[in-house]
Amino acid sequence: MLFSPAEKGQGLVEYAIIIALVAIVVVVVVGAFGSKTGDTFSAINNSLP
């Protein structure tokens, strides 16, 4: 019971680190495949009437 508030704070920090790592991965993936994805959407848009 004495360490309960510290454990809640620790859990919050762990979630923040996980969210930051996921955000970094998303930025890297979008940066790597962004132009190819944009070209694909442009091709689809141009093929629509």
KELUM-130301 format. One record per residue (C-alpha): residue number from 1; chain; x, y, z. Coordinates in nm, 2 decimals. Each point is the difference from the previous one (the first is absolute). Layout:
BEGIN
+-----+-------+--------+--------+--------+
:  nr : kette :     c1 :     c2 :     c3 :
+-----+-------+--------+--------+--------+
: NUM :     A :      X :      Y :      Z :
...
+-----+-------+--------+--------+--------+
END
This chain:
BEGIN
+-----+-------+--------+--------+--------+
:  nr : kette :     c1 :     c2 :     c3 :
+-----+-------+--------+--------+--------+
:   1 :     A :   0.00 :   0.00 :   0.00 :
:   2 :     A :   0.29 :   0.24 :   0.07 :
:   3 :     A :   0.14 :  -0.02 :  -0.35 :
:   4 :     A :  -0.33 :   0.01 :  -0.19 :
:   5 :     A :   0.02 :   0.36 :  -0.13 :
:   6 :     A :   0.36 :  -0.06 :  -0.13 :
:   7 :     A :  -0.11 :  -0.31 :  -0.19 :
:   8 :     A :  -0.28 :   0.19 :  -0.17 :
:   9 :     A :   0.25 :   0.26 :  -0.11 :
:  10 :     A :   0.23 :  -0.26 :  -0.13 :
:  11 :     A :  -0.27 :  -0.16 :  -0.20 :
:  12 :     A :  -0.08 :   0.34 :  -0.16 :
:  13 :     A :   0.36 :   0.05 :  -0.09 :
:  14 :     A :   0.01 :  -0.35 :  -0.16 :
:  15 :     A :  -0.31 :   0.07 :  -0.21 :
:  16 :     A :   0.16 :   0.34 :  -0.11 :
:  17 :     A :   0.32 :  -0.18 :  -0.11 :
:  18 :     A :  -0.20 :  -0.26 :  -0.19 :
:  19 :     A :  -0.21 :   0.27 :  -0.17 :
:  20 :     A :   0.32 :   0.19 :  -0.09 :
:  21 :     A :   0.16 :  -0.30 :  -0.15 :
:  22 :     A :  -0.31 :  -0.08 :  -0.21 :
:  23 :     A :   0.00 :   0.36 :  -0.12 :
:  24 :     A :   0.36 :  -0.02 :  -0.10 :
:  25 :     A :  -0.06 :  -0.33 :  -0.19 :
:  26 :     A :  -0.30 :   0.16 :  -0.18 :
:  27 :     A :   0.20 :   0.30 :  -0.10 :
:  28 :     A :   0.29 :  -0.21 :  -0.14 :
:  29 :     A :  -0.24 :  -0.23 :  -0.19 :
:  30 :     A :  -0.19 :   0.29 :  -0.15 :
:  31 :     A :   0.33 :   0.17 :  -0.09 :
:  32 :     A :   0.12 :  -0.31 :  -0.17 :
:  33 :     A :  -0.32 :  -0.08 :  -0.19 :
:  34 :     A :  -0.16 :   0.34 :  -0.02 :
:  35 :     A :   0.09 :   0.09 :  -0.36 :
:  36 :     A :  -0.10 :  -0.35 :  -0.13 :
:  37 :     A :  -0.33 :   0.01 :   0.19 :
:  38 :     A :  -0.06 :   0.35 :  -0.14 :
:  39 :     A :   0.07 :  -0.12 :  -0.35 :
:  40 :     A :  -0.24 :  -0.29 :   0.04 :
:  41 :     A :  -0.28 :   0.23 :   0.12 :
:  42 :     A :   0.07 :   0.24 :  -0.29 :
:  43 :     A :  -0.02 :  -0.29 :  -0.25 :
:  44 :     A :  -0.33 :  -0.12 :   0.16 :
:  45 :     A :  -0.14 :   0.36 :  -0.01 :
:  46 :     A :   0.10 :   0.05 :  -0.36 :
:  47 :     A :  -0.16 :  -0.33 :  -0.11 :
:  48 :     A :  -0.34 :   0.10 :   0.15 :
:  49 :     A :  -0.24 :   0.18 :  -0.23 :
+-----+-------+--------+--------+--------+
END
